Amino acid sequence: MRTIFIVATLLVCLVVYSEQTSKPKCGPHQVYKTCGTACPRACDSSKHHACPAVCKKGCFCGKGYVLVSKKSKYCIPEKDCPKCPYHNSC
């Protein structure tokens, strides 16, 4: 029984260590999350849209920042988004 406990503890430590060492470097104004949204906010996306409650690992814009566009990997302050985003009419 003690052997099983030791093996289980070692496996948990290994998983935690591999998670910490395998984190990719994120860009400016981004943070790595193990459970981020499947629908990150972007300048050209609606504030109110349906999004599945699914976890995604990866880099996400930090607080107060959004993606420049849905296809972009760059984050800018939300206040700097254009008033009339690319495909939306004003």
Buried (B, 14 or more C-beta within 10 A) or exposed (E): EEEEEEEEEEEEEEEEEEEEEEEEEBEEBBEEBEEBBEBBBBBBBEEEEEEEEEEEBBBBBEEEBBBBBEEBEEBBEBEEBEEEBEEEEE
